[in-house]
Amino acid sequence: MYDERHFALRRRGFLAAASLGALALTTGCGTSDGAPASDGAPQRGGRLRAAFAGGGASETLDPHLANLFADVARAKALYDKLADYGADLSAQPRLATQWESNKALDRWQVTLREATFHDGKPVTAEDVLYSYRRIADPDQAFRAKASLEPIDLDASRATGQRSIEFVLKRPTAEFPNVLAAFGAYIVPDKANEFDKNPVGSGPFRFVSFAPGRSAVFRRYDDYWEGAPHLDELEFVIANEESARVNALLGGQVEYAHELNPATARAHEGKGQIEIVRLRNSAMQAFCMKTDRPPFDDPRVRQAFFLIADRKELVDGALSGAGVVGNDLFGKGYAYYDDSLPQREQDLAKARALLKQAGAENLKVTLDTSAVAAGFTEAASIFRDQAAEAGVTIDVKMGSKDSYWADILNNGTLCCYRSGAMPIEAHISQRLLSGSTTNATKWRHKDFDALYEQAQSTRDESARAAVYDRMQRRLYTEGGFLIWGFADWILGTARSVRGVEAKAPANTLDWARFDKVWLA
């Protein structure tokens, strides 16, 4: 059994992550000398305005479509999941208080806590089953659909108002990760309208929403974990990093998400704003589409792995605020294969591979955008590195509003990033044939079968061995050229307290505005 009194840390890579991300483990904003700001006793009241990059006029509050960081931050303010990822990427109970499997790992009993939606109705097993069945709709492309795929939702049933028996299609050892999956939010039974008056069970309730501009939420006094300190929370959309910084400096907002390293250096320790660094939170990569020329030839992908000078990319694109990557996601997390040699630039071998593939004098377009810190810089640096191997890269600037949607299906090579998630979740959401955010178009039935084998393996060391096999294949011929892991940088007004500094982006305590207050 797994309950909220006992979090099993099955983290093969946790110590590595701890050393990677050494930082002050405080609940306040870090000061320039590394000492935590003095939080004092939480104060109640006020409106906090938080600036995020957004998705334009097509934005929605449908939590099952949450994809951008702004979407997720709004969703977690309005809604809850059954579980969520802690700072160490282990699943921790939220609306679920406990889960327990049978010996075969193909049936899991989940117990819900006593919680209510914003309309006062209790959160029940029927709400959970409706939410999961909605996500799993074969005609929709909801974010968590691939993660929920192991559940036989026709056979699963409510065994009481607050108890559910999940019947699985196959043994699944890491089923708690399914409950914590990104986008697996619980909505009321039969809910289908989310932009006019959404009803959730989260810490804030809906007030107003203007897509691409702002969203205003108000404290929910009956929240199961305790009412937020803030009276109101406003999300302000500002796609330009400079606009978010200037709004913070000018007092128009109190929280600015995703600042670039140069901004952090310019303002850290100057006393006007606080800089919070979430160490090594963001995977930085170039995404090669493996289903179309030239990257349908694994030799071309291997050549691009060898073209990259990763240290130059980290130093130049991230101003050194990160560590080099090795073409695998999840550095420091459980199951990460750190036995593979660190890949180094080898232009001669890259040229030889391109010649073997008949791709000498290759020309390729690299899609990028100012939508994320370091993207345009990384594209320019990689263009120059590729030229040394005889490859001509045409850097194409994309719209900040539509970039993430555009690159999922279009183009051949693009700048890409990801926040923290378990390696298992990265695989299920991005690397399986049915994954809805499979940006590299990596579709291999034998790879899918290995994932299912890992999920059905009870013994942890045996399961790790399967994940090692999968990672070795991705290292050799995958579509993600993962060159670094960046610090995630936030800026706050000096009046803001309670921002968690040890929570990587995408984890439970990232963007936890119910725990924040204004001093």
PLY file of the C-alpha trace (Angstrom):
ply
format ascii 1.0
element vertex 519
property float x
property float y
property float z
element edge 518
property int vertex1
property int vertex2
end_header
0.00 0.00 0.00
1.11 3.56 -0.71
-0.47 6.35 1.30
0.20 9.92 2.35
2.01 8.80 5.50
4.66 6.92 3.57
6.30 8.13 0.37
8.43 5.32 -1.02
11.52 6.85 -2.59
12.40 4.37 -5.30
14.92 6.78 -6.74
18.00 5.18 -8.25
19.12 8.59 -9.46
17.95 10.78 -6.60
21.38 11.35 -5.06
22.69 12.34 -8.45
19.81 14.76 -8.81
20.53 16.20 -5.39
24.14 16.89 -6.29
23.13 18.23 -9.72
20.62 20.61 -8.28
22.38 21.75 -5.13
20.57 24.88 -4.01
19.06 26.40 -0.91
16.06 24.24 -0.01
13.92 27.05 1.24
10.31 28.01 0.96
11.17 31.63 0.35
12.76 33.50 -2.50
16.54 33.15 -2.53
18.60 36.27 -1.96
21.74 37.16 -3.87
24.08 35.63 -1.28
22.23 32.32 -1.26
20.52 32.96 2.09
16.73 32.67 2.11
14.62 35.76 2.34
12.92 36.08 5.69
9.38 34.90 5.14
7.83 35.58 8.50
4.29 34.45 9.25
2.04 34.10 6.19
-0.25 37.06 5.65
-3.71 36.80 4.18
-5.10 39.00 1.43
-4.23 40.81 -1.76
-4.06 39.93 -5.44
-0.92 38.43 -6.92
-0.40 39.03 -10.64
1.72 36.41 -12.38
3.11 36.92 -15.89
3.52 33.88 -18.17
4.09 33.31 -21.86
0.83 32.12 -23.37
-0.79 30.54 -26.40
-2.68 33.42 -27.98
-6.39 33.68 -28.70
-6.76 29.89 -28.86
-6.08 29.50 -25.13
-8.52 27.43 -23.10
-9.08 26.57 -19.45
-9.87 22.97 -20.36
-7.38 21.25 -18.00
-7.15 18.18 -20.21
-5.71 20.35 -22.98
-3.12 22.00 -20.72
0.20 21.97 -22.54
2.05 25.25 -22.01
3.36 26.26 -18.60
0.68 28.97 -18.41
-1.98 26.34 -19.09
-0.66 24.05 -16.38
-0.32 26.84 -13.81
-3.94 27.88 -14.39
-5.12 24.27 -14.35
-3.46 23.47 -11.02
-5.00 26.61 -9.49
-8.50 25.48 -10.52
-8.23 21.68 -10.41
-6.57 18.73 -8.67
-5.18 15.41 -9.80
-5.25 12.15 -7.85
-1.48 12.44 -7.39
1.33 14.74 -8.40
5.12 14.64 -8.69
7.21 15.69 -5.71
10.55 17.45 -6.04
12.23 14.04 -6.45
9.73 13.07 -9.19
8.00 10.46 -7.01
4.20 10.32 -7.10
2.62 11.88 -4.00
-1.06 11.70 -3.03
-3.39 14.60 -3.78
-7.10 13.82 -4.21
-6.16 10.18 -3.61
-5.10 9.33 -0.09
-3.81 5.85 -0.87
-3.40 3.22 -3.58
-2.79 -0.49 -3.36
-2.26 -3.16 -6.01
-3.00 -6.84 -6.18
-0.06 -9.25 -6.56
-0.43 -9.35 -10.33
-0.13 -5.52 -10.60
-3.19 -5.41 -12.85
-5.78 -4.14 -10.35
-5.31 -1.08 -8.16
-7.60 0.12 -5.38
-7.60 3.91 -4.97
-9.21 5.78 -2.07
-10.23 9.43 -2.40
-9.98 12.05 0.30
-12.95 14.17 1.33
-12.84 17.15 -0.99
-15.42 19.36 -2.66
-15.78 21.13 -5.97
-16.28 24.88 -6.04
-20.05 24.38 -6.26
-19.99 22.49 -2.97
-20.51 19.02 -4.44
-18.18 16.27 -3.19
-15.45 14.83 -5.41
-16.52 11.25 -6.06
-15.34 8.13 -7.82
-17.78 8.87 -10.66
-16.09 12.23 -11.26
-12.73 10.47 -11.50
-14.00 7.85 -13.94
-15.72 10.51 -16.07
-12.53 12.59 -16.17
-10.35 9.67 -17.20
-12.84 8.46 -19.81
-13.01 11.95 -21.26
-9.21 12.10 -21.51
-9.16 8.67 -23.17
-11.66 9.63 -25.88
-10.19 8.21 -29.09
-11.49 11.19 -31.07
-9.61 13.70 -28.91
-5.92 14.48 -28.41
-5.85 15.20 -24.70
-2.43 15.50 -23.11
-2.69 12.58 -20.68
-4.34 10.10 -23.07
-1.16 8.08 -23.67
-0.41 7.99 -19.95
-3.88 6.63 -19.13
-3.70 3.99 -21.88
-2.89 1.11 -19.45
-6.31 1.50 -17.76
-9.26 -0.56 -18.97
-11.81 2.16 -18.31
-14.73 -0.01 -19.36
-13.89 -2.56 -16.66
-12.84 -0.05 -13.97
-15.58 0.86 -11.52
-16.54 2.81 -8.45
-16.64 0.54 -5.41
-17.98 3.34 -3.20
-18.45 7.09 -3.32
-14.74 7.59 -2.59
-13.22 4.31 -3.76
-12.29 3.07 -7.22
-11.03 -0.21 -8.60
-8.86 0.44 -11.64
-8.59 -2.62 -13.87
-5.51 -2.49 -16.06
-4.91 -3.97 -19.49
-1.60 -5.40 -18.29
0.49 -5.39 -15.11
1.72 -1.86 -14.38
4.27 -1.43 -11.62
4.37 2.37 -11.83
0.64 2.97 -11.83
0.96 5.91 -9.36
2.71 7.80 -12.19
-0.48 7.39 -14.21
-2.45 9.10 -11.45
0.11 11.94 -11.44
0.27 12.22 -15.24
0.41 15.68 -16.75
-3.07 16.76 -17.69
-4.86 14.04 -15.68
-7.03 16.54 -13.79
-10.31 15.61 -12.16
-13.36 17.52 -13.36
-17.01 17.10 -12.34
-19.04 14.33 -13.92
-20.38 15.41 -17.34
-18.42 18.71 -17.34
-17.73 19.89 -20.89
-17.69 23.70 -20.71
-14.47 25.09 -19.30
-13.96 28.65 -20.54
-17.07 30.39 -19.21
-17.60 28.99 -15.72
-15.21 26.12 -14.97
-15.76 24.25 -11.71
-12.83 22.43 -10.14
-11.69 21.30 -6.71
-8.47 23.35 -6.66
-7.44 26.15 -4.30
-8.87 28.94 -6.47
-12.25 29.39 -8.12
-13.04 31.02 -11.44
-13.75 34.75 -11.85
-12.93 35.67 -15.46
-10.93 34.59 -18.51
-9.80 36.47 -21.63
-7.82 34.04 -23.84
-4.34 35.29 -24.65
-4.68 38.13 -22.14
-5.59 37.27 -18.57
-7.41 34.99 -16.14
-8.61 35.97 -12.66
-9.30 33.45 -9.89
-10.46 33.92 -6.28
-9.56 32.00 -3.13
-11.65 28.88 -2.47
-12.19 28.93 1.28
-13.18 25.25 1.51
-10.13 23.87 -0.26
-9.24 20.49 1.25
-5.63 21.47 1.95
-6.55 24.82 3.46
-7.58 28.11 1.89
-4.89 30.05 -0.02
-3.35 33.08 1.62
-4.13 35.29 -1.39
-7.56 36.78 -1.98
-7.11 36.67 -5.74
-4.70 35.38 -8.36
-4.40 36.91 -11.82
-2.52 35.31 -14.70
-1.26 37.91 -17.15
-0.04 36.84 -20.59
3.21 38.44 -21.74
4.96 36.43 -24.43
8.06 38.62 -24.61
10.52 37.96 -21.81
11.35 41.68 -21.78
7.66 42.47 -21.24
7.50 40.11 -18.25
10.65 41.63 -16.75
9.52 45.21 -17.32
6.11 44.48 -15.82
7.84 43.04 -12.75
10.22 45.97 -12.44
7.40 48.44 -12.97
5.12 46.87 -10.37
2.46 45.72 -12.84
3.05 42.08 -11.77
4.58 40.41 -8.73
5.72 37.14 -10.36
7.41 36.65 -13.73
7.78 33.12 -15.07
10.77 32.06 -17.15
13.45 34.71 -17.21
16.59 34.24 -19.25
20.02 33.89 -17.64
21.20 37.31 -18.80
18.23 38.93 -17.06
18.96 36.98 -13.90
22.59 38.10 -13.90
21.59 41.70 -14.49
19.19 41.85 -11.53
20.44 39.28 -9.03
21.58 40.95 -5.85
20.54 44.45 -6.96
17.68 44.60 -4.45
14.85 45.56 -6.79
13.50 42.05 -7.49
14.23 38.53 -6.27
15.64 35.84 -8.56
14.69 32.20 -7.90
16.67 29.46 -9.66
15.16 26.00 -10.00
18.34 24.13 -10.86
18.55 21.94 -13.98
14.80 21.87 -14.49
14.50 22.15 -18.25
15.73 19.71 -20.87
17.13 21.63 -23.84
17.18 19.85 -27.19
16.99 19.87 -30.94
14.17 17.67 -32.15
14.76 15.66 -35.36
11.68 14.21 -37.06
12.55 10.56 -37.63
9.72 9.88 -40.11
10.89 12.17 -42.92
14.07 13.11 -44.82
16.79 13.73 -43.94
16.31 12.40 -40.40
14.57 9.18 -41.41
18.15 7.94 -41.94
19.66 7.10 -38.51
23.13 7.93 -39.84
22.07 11.55 -40.32
20.75 11.67 -36.76
23.99 10.17 -35.48
25.94 12.78 -37.41
23.94 15.57 -35.79
24.63 14.09 -32.36
28.34 14.46 -33.18
28.06 17.97 -34.63
26.89 19.44 -31.32
29.42 21.08 -29.02
27.29 20.84 -25.90
29.44 23.01 -23.65
29.41 25.80 -26.19
25.61 25.55 -26.35
25.24 25.64 -22.56
27.70 28.52 -22.22
26.30 30.50 -25.13
22.57 29.81 -25.15
22.13 29.46 -21.39
24.94 31.78 -20.26
26.31 28.78 -18.37
23.13 28.40 -16.28
22.86 24.64 -16.75
24.76 21.41 -17.37
25.52 19.49 -20.58
23.19 16.72 -21.75
23.88 13.35 -23.34
20.89 12.87 -25.66
18.82 11.25 -22.92
16.03 12.81 -20.90
15.97 12.88 -17.09
19.52 13.42 -15.93
19.65 12.44 -12.26
16.17 10.88 -12.18
15.28 7.28 -11.46
16.33 4.89 -14.24
18.58 7.44 -15.99
21.40 5.51 -17.67
24.52 7.38 -16.61
26.80 4.54 -17.76
26.77 5.73 -21.37
29.83 7.77 -22.39
29.37 11.52 -22.57
29.04 12.35 -26.24
31.59 14.84 -27.55
31.80 16.79 -30.77
33.47 14.79 -33.57
33.16 16.66 -36.86
35.24 14.18 -38.86
33.02 11.27 -37.88
29.93 13.40 -38.51
31.14 14.14 -42.05
31.81 10.44 -42.64
28.32 9.46 -41.50
26.72 12.09 -43.72
28.75 10.83 -46.68
27.62 7.24 -45.99
24.00 8.48 -45.93
24.42 10.34 -49.21
23.79 13.57 -47.35
26.95 15.51 -48.14
26.31 19.25 -48.47
23.06 18.75 -46.57
20.75 21.73 -46.22
18.08 21.72 -43.53
15.72 24.25 -41.92
15.85 24.67 -38.14
12.63 26.03 -36.66
13.08 28.21 -33.61
11.31 31.07 -31.84
11.76 33.56 -29.05
9.05 31.56 -27.26
11.61 30.14 -24.80
14.82 31.38 -23.23
17.89 30.37 -25.21
16.08 29.07 -28.29
17.25 31.69 -30.78
20.77 31.68 -29.35
20.98 27.88 -29.49
19.81 27.89 -33.11
22.51 30.37 -34.13
25.25 28.49 -32.29
24.22 25.13 -33.76
24.03 26.65 -37.25
27.68 27.67 -36.94
28.67 24.27 -35.52
26.92 22.47 -38.38
28.68 24.60 -40.97
31.99 23.13 -39.76
30.64 19.70 -40.77
29.53 20.90 -44.19
25.85 21.21 -43.21
23.93 24.35 -44.10
21.23 25.22 -41.56
18.61 27.83 -42.39
17.24 29.21 -39.11
13.53 29.98 -39.40
11.87 32.15 -36.76
8.39 30.98 -35.76
5.48 32.68 -34.05
5.58 32.68 -30.27
1.81 32.19 -30.22
1.69 29.05 -32.37
5.23 27.63 -32.19
4.50 24.66 -29.91
1.50 23.55 -31.97
3.30 24.12 -35.27
6.41 22.08 -34.49
4.55 18.98 -33.31
3.78 17.99 -36.89
5.54 20.38 -39.23
9.15 20.85 -40.29
12.09 18.49 -39.86
14.31 20.05 -37.15
13.34 22.37 -34.30
14.37 23.77 -30.95
12.64 21.93 -28.13
12.51 21.81 -24.37
10.74 19.99 -21.56
10.20 20.49 -17.87
10.71 17.80 -15.27
8.81 14.51 -15.32
9.68 10.89 -14.56
11.52 9.11 -17.37
8.57 6.73 -17.59
6.22 9.67 -18.23
8.56 11.18 -20.84
8.51 7.87 -22.70
4.74 7.39 -22.47
3.91 10.94 -23.54
6.57 11.51 -26.21
8.10 8.29 -27.49
5.34 5.71 -27.94
3.55 5.17 -31.23
0.32 6.54 -29.75
1.83 9.45 -27.80
-0.03 12.68 -28.53
3.06 14.90 -28.13
5.47 12.71 -30.10
7.47 15.57 -31.63
10.25 13.34 -33.04
7.69 10.98 -34.64
9.55 8.08 -33.01
7.19 5.15 -33.67
8.54 1.64 -33.17
6.38 -1.27 -32.07
9.31 -3.09 -30.50
10.12 0.02 -28.45
6.46 0.20 -27.36
6.73 -3.46 -26.33
9.80 -2.74 -24.20
7.90 0.00 -22.41
5.06 -2.41 -21.67
7.62 -4.95 -20.45
9.15 -2.40 -18.08
5.73 -1.46 -16.76
4.83 -5.08 -16.05
8.08 -5.86 -14.20
7.64 -5.84 -10.44
11.32 -6.14 -9.56
12.87 -2.68 -9.67
16.34 -3.71 -10.80
14.90 -5.83 -13.61
12.68 -2.91 -14.60
15.72 -0.61 -14.63
17.49 -3.02 -16.98
14.64 -2.69 -19.50
14.75 1.09 -19.28
18.51 0.89 -19.89
17.88 -1.05 -23.12
15.41 1.60 -24.26
17.76 4.46 -23.44
20.68 2.83 -25.23
18.59 2.66 -28.35
17.56 6.31 -28.03
21.19 7.25 -27.40
22.18 5.47 -30.62
19.37 6.43 -32.97
16.73 8.56 -31.25
15.37 11.87 -32.47
16.15 14.07 -29.46
19.55 15.77 -29.53
19.53 16.71 -25.85
22.40 19.14 -25.39
21.70 20.53 -21.92
19.61 20.86 -18.78
18.87 24.45 -17.87
18.14 26.24 -14.63
14.54 27.44 -14.53
14.58 31.10 -13.54
11.72 33.01 -11.93
11.53 36.62 -10.84
9.36 37.96 -8.02
8.67 41.24 -6.32
10.41 41.59 -2.97
7.00 41.45 -1.29
6.34 37.88 -2.48
6.88 35.05 -0.02
6.40 31.28 -0.09
7.84 30.52 -3.54
9.34 27.03 -3.34
12.93 27.02 -4.60
13.49 23.26 -4.74
10.59 22.35 -7.03
11.59 21.75 -10.66
9.21 23.15 -13.25
6.17 20.87 -13.70
6.30 19.37 -10.21
3.74 19.74 -7.43
5.26 22.76 -5.68
6.11 24.67 -8.86
3.57 27.49 -9.41
1.87 26.67 -6.10
0.17 30.02 -5.74
-2.03 28.74 -2.93
1.13 28.65 -0.77
2.33 32.14 -1.73
1.57 35.37 0.11
2.32 39.07 -0.08
4.31 40.56 2.78
0 1
1 2
2 3
3 4
4 5
5 6
6 7
7 8
8 9
9 10
10 11
11 12
12 13
13 14
14 15
15 16
16 17
17 18
18 19
19 20
20 21
21 22
22 23
23 24
24 25
25 26
26 27
27 28
28 29
29 30
30 31
31 32
32 33
33 34
34 35
35 36
36 37
37 38
38 39
39 40
40 41
41 42
42 43
43 44
44 45
45 46
46 47
47 48
48 49
49 50
50 51
51 52
52 53
53 54
54 55
55 56
56 57
57 58
58 59
59 60
60 61
61 62
62 63
63 64
64 65
65 66
66 67
67 68
68 69
69 70
70 71
71 72
72 73
73 74
74 75
75 76
76 77
77 78
78 79
79 80
80 81
81 82
82 83
83 84
84 85
85 86
86 87
87 88
88 89
89 90
90 91
91 92
92 93
93 94
94 95
95 96
96 97
97 98
98 99
99 100
100 101
101 102
102 103
103 104
104 105
105 106
106 107
107 108
108 109
109 110
110 111
111 112
112 113
113 114
114 115
115 116
116 117
117 118
118 119
119 120
120 121
121 122
122 123
123 124
124 125
125 126
126 127
127 128
128 129
129 130
130 131
131 132
132 133
133 134
134 135
135 136
136 137
137 138
138 139
139 140
140 141
141 142
142 143
143 144
144 145
145 146
146 147
147 148
148 149
149 150
150 151
151 152
152 153
153 154
154 155
155 156
156 157
157 158
158 159
159 160
160 161
161 162
162 163
163 164
164 165
165 166
166 167
167 168
168 169
169 170
170 171
171 172
172 173
173 174
174 175
175 176
176 177
177 178
178 179
179 180
180 181
181 182
182 183
183 184
184 185
185 186
186 187
187 188
188 189
189 190
190 191
191 192
192 193
193 194
194 195
195 196
196 197
197 198
198 199
199 200
200 201
201 202
202 203
203 204
204 205
205 206
206 207
207 208
208 209
209 210
210 211
211 212
212 213
213 214
214 215
215 216
216 217
217 218
218 219
219 220
220 221
221 222
222 223
223 224
224 225
225 226
226 227
227 228
228 229
229 230
230 231
231 232
232 233
233 234
234 235
235 236
236 237
237 238
238 239
239 240
240 241
241 242
242 243
243 244
244 245
245 246
246 247
247 248
248 249
249 250
250 251
251 252
252 253
253 254
254 255
255 256
256 257
257 258
258 259
259 260
260 261
261 262
262 263
263 264
264 265
265 266
266 267
267 268
268 269
269 270
270 271
271 272
272 273
273 274
274 275
275 276
276 277
277 278
278 279
279 280
280 281
281 282
282 283
283 284
284 285
285 286
286 287
287 288
288 289
289 290
290 291
291 292
292 293
293 294
294 295
295 296
296 297
297 298
298 299
299 300
300 301
301 302
302 303
303 304
304 305
305 306
306 307
307 308
308 309
309 310
310 311
311 312
312 313
313 314
314 315
315 316
316 317
317 318
318 319
319 320
320 321
321 322
322 323
323 324
324 325
325 326
326 327
327 328
328 329
329 330
330 331
331 332
332 333
333 334
334 335
335 336
336 337
337 338
338 339
339 340
340 341
341 342
342 343
343 344
344 345
345 346
346 347
347 348
348 349
349 350
350 351
351 352
352 353
353 354
354 355
355 356
356 357
357 358
358 359
359 360
360 361
361 362
362 363
363 364
364 365
365 366
366 367
367 368
368 369
369 370
370 371
371 372
372 373
373 374
374 375
375 376
376 377
377 378
378 379
379 380
380 381
381 382
382 383
383 384
384 385
385 386
386 387
387 388
388 389
389 390
390 391
391 392
392 393
393 394
394 395
395 396
396 397
397 398
398 399
399 400
400 401
401 402
402 403
403 404
404 405
405 406
406 407
407 408
408 409
409 410
410 411
411 412
412 413
413 414
414 415
415 416
416 417
417 418
418 419
419 420
420 421
421 422
422 423
423 424
424 425
425 426
426 427
427 428
428 429
429 430
430 431
431 432
432 433
433 434
434 435
435 436
436 437
437 438
438 439
439 440
440 441
441 442
442 443
443 444
444 445
445 446
446 447
447 448
448 449
449 450
450 451
451 452
452 453
453 454
454 455
455 456
456 457
457 458
458 459
459 460
460 461
461 462
462 463
463 464
464 465
465 466
466 467
467 468
468 469
469 470
470 471
471 472
472 473
473 474
474 475
475 476
476 477
477 478
478 479
479 480
480 481
481 482
482 483
483 484
484 485
485 486
486 487
487 488
488 489
489 490
490 491
491 492
492 493
493 494
494 495
495 496
496 497
497 498
498 499
499 500
500 501
501 502
502 503
503 504
504 505
505 506
506 507
507 508
508 509
509 510
510 511
511 512
512 513
513 514
514 515
515 516
516 517
517 518
